[in-house]
Amino acid sequence: MKSDEPIYDARTLGAGKTMILGLQHMFAMFGATVLVPILTGLSVSATLLFAGLATLFMHFVTGRKIPVFLGSSFAFLSGYFAVKAMAVNAGLTEQQGLVYASVGIACAGLLYLVLALIAKAIGAHKVMRYFPPVVTGPIIIAIGLNLAPSAINNCSKNWPIALVAIVVVIVCNIWGKGMIKIVPILLGVLASYLVAALTGNVDFTAVKEAAWLGLPVAGENTVFSLIGNTNGGLLVSAIITIVPIAFATMMEHVGDISAISGTVGKDFIDDPGLHRTLIGDGVGTAVAALFGAPANTTYGENTGVLALTKVYDPLVIELAAIYAVVLSFCPKFAAIITAMPAATIGGVSIILYGMISAIGVRNVVENQVDFQKSRNVIIAALILGLAIGIGYSKAGAIAFQIGSVTISLTGLAVASIVGIILNAVLPGRDDSFAEKPNDKLSASLGKY
């Protein structure tokens, strides 16, 4: 076999090299995966556990045909923050708000199953025409813009530490080679964290007190803790706030599966089928949310590693998933992650959130959305205007009463619903992008 030929069967490499490749995939996903619980307040240990389990389930449901890793999704961050704010306004704690947000995430995961059923019945490409780039692109742009202020607030706590993270991420992303270019977020976090530790800006007390072994899931962080003690209005608001975001992440899913197909040279949308990958992603997200972990998404970082190593055997990804599960049972490791300074998080996330918006722009440009058409301008304008306008308004949401229950809709939820409906009803809809999905759709949130 020539050195530049793809290796689909890792057994030809031997056990040692295969295990090292698995570690490489774990490090590729690690920086972005643990950043989501750090930003939201979710459990790092539960995040690692269910990222690993969701990945293994995805491989099971797809017949071990696709080398894909499921890590934390950034798309739902704005939903988490919005529901936490609603909880505080309702007299609850932010941690309780996270539990209500998890209910919304679980429902979003179930929406994947609905789309999977429809895709199986009528064909994946016919479904996609209802979620074109003129809708998903502006939604993604709005997600990044709504998150940006929180990054600045974190940076302002120690700008020198934040700047270390920013500079390292930029240098690795622009001038890095091989794995360095693939894991700039991880390297930015490590460099900034190290500088913070050396300058006395990190409190390691919790790390010293944490045990080496422990359970990754706490009962009070699970959805089941709401049984018998539920705020109905907040529950409905959380679901309505978060579920619409799934329409953008499902298109992200299609793009990432297309990107992996292009990398490996196999059409995974046809075999094992988009309905199977949606089931894997949806079930993985729903179950993770029930136990207090964030939503999952297919990870572009690991696709980059596939392209770099040319080893496409799903076994190496499965090993990375197993490593993540093992790490989830180490509270001391989770404490090290949780001790990370806010400025480090801010430095990394200011780039990350900006990238999210930039990816939305790229999604629109690469799919050649025609803004000479008035309908497209109106759709994009209303999505951005509603998402950002409501988000930055004094109330931060639109609230209304249904009986004795108060329902709150965030700007992003309103914008998503309005955009999808307008695209469906306004004349002149362009369905051509759905005829043949390609690697342009790989512009997705999970890549960074």
C-alpha positions in Angstrom: 0.0 0.0 0.0 1.3 3.5 -0.9 2.0 5.9 1.9 -0.6 8.4 0.6 -3.4 5.9 0.2 -6.3 6.1 2.6 -6.4 3.4 5.3 -9.9 2.3 6.0 -9.0 -0.7 8.2 -7.0 0.4 11.3 -5.9 -3.2 11.9 -3.3 -2.8 9.2 -1.6 -0.2 11.5 -1.4 -2.4 14.6 -2.8 -1.9 18.1 -0.2 0.7 19.2 -0.7 3.2 16.3 -4.4 2.7 16.4 -4.6 3.7 20.1 -2.5 6.7 19.5 -4.7 7.8 16.6 -7.7 7.4 19.0 -5.9 9.8 21.4 -5.3 12.3 18.6 -9.0 12.3 17.8 -9.9 12.8 21.5 -7.6 15.9 21.7 -9.1 17.2 18.4 -12.6 17.3 19.9 -11.5 18.1 23.5 -11.1 21.9 23.4 -14.5 22.7 21.9 -16.4 19.9 23.7 -15.4 21.0 27.3 -15.8 24.7 26.4 -19.6 24.4 26.2 -20.1 23.2 29.8 -17.6 25.9 31.0 -19.6 28.6 29.2 -23.0 27.4 30.4 -22.3 25.9 33.8 -23.2 22.3 32.8 -21.1 19.4 34.2 -17.8 18.8 32.4 -17.9 15.2 33.5 -21.4 14.6 32.2 -20.4 16.3 28.9 -17.5 13.9 28.3 -19.6 10.9 29.3 -22.4 11.6 26.9 -20.2 12.8 24.1 -18.5 9.4 24.2 -21.8 7.4 24.6 -23.5 9.4 21.9 -20.6 8.8 19.5 -20.7 5.0 20.2 -24.5 5.0 19.7 -24.1 6.8 16.4 -21.6 4.2 15.2 -24.0 1.4 16.3 -27.1 2.9 14.5 -25.1 3.5 11.3 -23.6 0.0 11.3 -20.1 1.3 12.1 -19.8 2.8 8.6 -19.1 6.5 9.4 -16.0 7.8 11.2 -17.8 10.6 13.0 -17.4 12.0 16.5 -20.3 13.7 18.4 -19.2 16.6 20.6 -20.8 19.6 22.3 -22.8 21.9 20.1 -22.3 25.7 20.3 -25.5 26.4 18.4 -27.7 26.1 21.6 -25.6 28.4 23.8 -27.9 31.4 23.3 -30.8 29.2 24.3 -29.1 28.1 27.5 -28.3 31.7 28.4 -31.9 32.9 27.6 -33.5 30.2 29.7 -31.2 30.8 32.7 -32.2 34.5 32.6 -35.9 33.4 32.5 -35.3 31.2 35.5 -33.8 34.0 37.5 -36.7 36.3 36.6 -39.0 33.6 37.8 -37.3 33.4 41.2 -35.2 30.3 40.5 -31.4 29.8 40.3 -29.4 29.7 37.1 -28.6 26.0 37.8 -32.3 25.3 37.9 -32.6 27.2 34.6 -30.1 24.9 33.1 -32.3 21.9 34.0 -35.3 23.6 32.2 -33.1 24.4 29.2 -32.1 20.7 29.1 -35.8 19.8 28.6 -35.8 22.1 25.6 -32.6 20.4 24.3 -34.2 17.0 24.7 -37.2 18.1 22.7 -34.9 19.5 20.0 -33.2 16.0 19.9 -36.6 14.4 19.4 -37.2 16.8 16.4 -34.3 15.1 14.7 -36.2 11.8 14.9 -39.2 13.5 13.2 -37.0 14.7 10.4 -35.4 11.3 10.2 -38.8 9.7 9.7 -39.8 12.2 7.0 -36.4 11.8 5.3 -36.9 8.0 5.2 -40.4 8.4 3.8 -40.0 11.1 1.1 -36.2 11.5 0.7 -33.6 13.6 2.4 -33.2 16.1 -0.4 -37.0 17.0 -0.5 -36.9 17.8 3.2 -33.9 20.1 2.9 -35.7 22.6 0.6 -37.6 23.9 3.6 -34.4 24.9 5.4 -32.3 26.7 2.7 -29.3 28.9 3.4 -31.4 32.0 3.2 -33.0 30.9 6.4 -30.2 28.9 8.2 -27.4 31.4 7.3 -29.0 34.5 9.0 -30.0 32.3 12.0 -26.4 31.3 12.4 -25.2 34.9 12.0 -27.6 36.0 14.7 -26.5 33.2 17.1 -22.9 34.5 17.0 -23.9 38.2 17.4 -26.2 37.5 20.3 -23.3 35.6 22.1 -20.6 38.2 21.5 -21.3 40.4 24.6 -20.8 37.6 27.0 -17.3 37.0 25.5 -16.4 40.6 26.0 -17.6 40.6 29.6 -15.3 37.6 30.3 -12.3 39.2 28.5 -12.7 42.4 30.5 -11.9 40.5 33.7 -8.3 40.2 32.6 -7.5 41.4 29.1 -3.8 40.3 29.1 -4.8 36.7 29.8 -7.6 36.9 27.2 -5.1 38.3 24.6 -2.8 35.3 25.1 -5.7 33.0 24.1 -6.6 35.2 21.1 -3.1 35.4 19.7 -2.4 31.7 20.1 -5.6 30.7 18.4 -4.9 33.1 15.5 -1.3 32.0 15.1 -2.1 28.3 15.1 -5.1 28.7 12.8 -3.2 30.8 10.2 0.4 29.5 10.3 0.0 26.1 12.0 0.7 22.9 10.2 -0.8 19.4 10.7 -2.5 18.8 14.0 -1.5 22.3 15.3 -3.9 23.8 12.7 -6.6 21.4 13.6 -6.7 22.1 17.3 -6.1 25.9 17.7 -8.9 26.3 20.3 -7.3 23.7 22.5 -3.8 25.2 22.2 -5.2 28.7 22.9 -6.9 27.5 26.1 -3.8 25.6 27.2 -1.4 28.6 26.6 -3.7 31.1 28.3 -4.4 28.8 31.2 -0.7 28.2 31.7 0.1 32.0 31.7 -2.8 32.6 34.1 -1.5 29.8 36.5 2.1 31.1 36.4 0.9 34.7 37.2 -1.3 33.6 40.1 -4.6 34.1 38.4 -6.0 30.6 39.0 -7.4 29.2 42.2 -6.6 25.5 42.4 -8.3 24.9 45.8 -11.2 22.9 44.2 -8.7 20.8 42.3 -6.9 19.8 45.4 -10.1 18.9 47.1 -11.6 16.9 44.2 -11.5 13.1 44.3 -9.7 11.1 41.6 -12.8 8.9 41.0 -16.5 9.7 41.1 -19.8 9.5 39.2 -20.1 12.0 36.3 -23.9 12.6 36.8 -25.5 14.4 39.7 -29.3 13.8 40.3 -30.1 17.5 40.8 -28.7 18.4 37.4 -30.9 16.0 35.5 -34.3 16.6 34.0 -35.8 14.0 36.3 -35.3 16.4 39.2 -38.2 18.5 37.9 -40.7 15.7 38.6 -43.3 16.9 41.1 -41.8 20.4 41.2 -42.2 22.1 37.8 -42.8 25.7 36.7 -45.1 25.1 33.7 -44.7 28.5 32.1 -40.9 28.3 32.3 -41.0 24.7 30.9 -43.0 25.7 27.9 -40.9 28.9 27.4 -37.7 26.8 27.5 -39.0 24.4 24.9 -40.3 27.1 22.5 -37.0 29.0 22.9 -34.6 26.2 22.2 -36.4 23.8 19.7 -36.4 26.2 16.7 -32.6 26.3 16.9 -32.6 22.6 15.9 -33.7 23.6 12.4 -30.3 25.3 11.9 -28.4 22.4 13.6 -30.1 19.8 11.5 -28.7 21.6 8.4 -25.4 21.7 10.1 -25.7 17.9 10.5 -26.4 17.4 6.8 -23.4 19.6 6.0 -21.0 17.7 8.3 -22.1 14.3 7.0 -21.6 15.6 3.5 -18.1 16.8 4.4 -17.2 13.4 5.9 -18.5 11.7 2.8 -16.3 14.0 0.7 -13.3 13.3 2.9 -13.7 9.5 3.0 -15.0 9.2 -0.6 -18.2 7.4 0.3 -21.8 8.8 0.1 -22.9 8.4 3.7 -26.2 10.3 3.0 -27.3 7.4 0.8 -25.6 4.6 2.8 -26.2 4.1 5.7 -28.7 7.0 5.0 -29.4 10.4 6.4 -32.2 9.1 8.5 -29.8 6.8 10.4 -27.3 9.6 11.1 -30.2 11.9 12.2 -31.4 9.2 14.6 -27.9 8.8 16.0 -27.4 12.6 16.5 -31.0 13.1 17.8 -31.0 10.3 20.3 -27.5 11.2 21.5 -28.6 14.8 22.1 -31.9 13.9 23.8 -30.4 11.4 26.2 -27.5 13.7 27.0 -29.9 16.5 27.8 -31.9 14.3 30.2 -28.8 13.8 32.3 -27.6 17.3 32.3 -25.1 17.3 29.4 -25.2 19.6 26.4 -26.5 19.0 22.9 -24.2 17.0 20.6 -23.3 17.7 17.0 -21.0 16.0 14.4 -17.5 17.4 14.8 -15.6 19.0 11.9 -12.4 18.9 14.0 -12.3 15.1 13.7 -13.1 15.3 10.0 -9.9 17.4 9.8 -7.9 14.7 11.5 -9.3 12.1 9.1 -8.1 14.2 6.2 -4.7 14.7 7.9 -4.0 11.0 8.8 -6.0 9.4 5.9 -7.1 6.7 8.4 -10.9 6.4 8.0 -11.6 3.3 10.1 -14.4 4.2 12.6 -12.5 2.2 15.2 -10.1 5.2 15.9 -13.1 7.4 16.6 -14.7 4.8 18.8 -11.4 4.7 20.8 -11.6 8.5 21.3 -15.2 8.0 22.6 -14.0 5.4 25.0 -11.2 7.7 26.3 -13.8 10.5 26.8 -16.0 8.1 28.9 -13.1 7.0 31.0 -12.1 10.7 31.7 -15.6 11.5 32.8 -15.2 9.4 35.9 -12.3 11.6 37.2 -13.7 14.6 39.2 -10.2 16.0 39.7 -9.8 16.3 35.9 -13.2 18.1 35.7 -12.1 20.5 38.5 -9.0 21.4 36.5 -11.2 22.4 33.6 -13.7 24.3 35.8 -10.9 26.3 37.4 -10.1 27.9 34.1 -10.1 31.7 34.4 -13.0 33.6 32.9 -10.6 35.7 30.7 -9.2 32.5 29.1 -12.8 31.5 28.2 -13.5 35.0 27.0 -10.4 35.1 24.7 -11.3 31.9 23.1 -15.0 32.5 22.8 -14.7 36.0 21.3 -13.1 34.3 18.3 -15.5 31.4 18.4 -18.6 33.5 18.5 -17.3 35.7 15.7 -16.5 32.5 13.7 -20.1 31.4 14.2 -21.4 34.6 12.6 -18.8 34.4 9.9 -19.8 30.8 9.1 -23.4 32.0 8.7 -22.1 34.6 6.1 -20.1 31.9 4.4 -23.2 29.6 4.3 -25.1 32.3 2.4 -22.2 33.2 0.1 -21.1 29.7 -0.9 -24.6 28.6 -1.6 -25.1 31.6 -3.8 -28.2 33.0 -2.2 -29.7 35.6 -4.6 -30.2 38.8 -2.8 -31.5 40.4 -5.9 -34.7 38.7 -5.0 -36.9 40.8 -2.7 -38.2 37.7 -0.9 -34.7 36.7 0.1 -33.9 40.2 1.4 -37.1 40.3 3.4 -36.5 36.8 5.0 -32.9 37.6 5.9 -33.8 41.1 7.2 -36.6 39.9 9.4 -34.5 37.0 10.8 -31.6 39.4 11.7 -33.9 42.2 12.9 -36.0 40.1 15.1 -33.2 38.0 16.6 -30.9 40.9 17.4 -33.6 43.5 18.1 -35.6 41.4 20.6 -32.3 40.0 22.0 -31.0 43.4 22.9 -34.3 44.9 23.9 -34.9 45.8 27.5 -37.1 42.7 28.1 -34.9 40.4 26.0 -37.9 38.4 25.0 -41.5 38.5 23.9 -43.8 37.4 26.7 -47.5 36.5 26.4 -50.1 34.7 28.5 -51.9 31.5 27.7 -54.4 31.1 30.6 -52.4 31.4 33.8 -49.1 30.4 32.1 -46.6 33.0 30.9 -44.7 32.1 27.7 -41.5 33.9 26.8 -40.0 33.7 23.3 -36.4 34.8 22.7 -35.5 36.8 19.6 -33.8 33.8 18.1 -36.9 31.6 18.5 -39.1 34.3 17.0 -36.7 34.8 14.1 -36.3 31.1 13.4 -40.1 30.5 13.3 -40.8 33.6 11.1 -37.9 32.8 8.7 -39.1 29.2 8.2 -42.7 30.2 7.6 -41.9 33.1 5.2 -39.6 30.9 3.1 -42.4 28.3 2.9 -45.2 30.7 1.9 -43.5 33.5 -0.1 -43.4 32.9 -3.9 -40.1 32.4 -5.8 -38.6 29.8 -3.5 -35.3 28.3 -4.8 -35.2 24.6 -4.2 -32.2 23.9 -6.3 -29.7 23.8 -3.4 -31.5 20.7 -2.0 -31.1 18.7 -5.2 -27.5 17.6 -4.5 -26.0 18.4 -1.1 -22.2 19.0 -1.3 -19.3 19.9 0.8 -20.3 23.6 0.8 -22.8 22.7 3.4 -20.0 21.7 5.7 -19.8 25.3 6.9 -21.2 24.4 10.3 -21.0 25.3 14.0 -19.5 22.1 15.1 -16.3 22.7 13.3 -14.9 25.2 15.8 
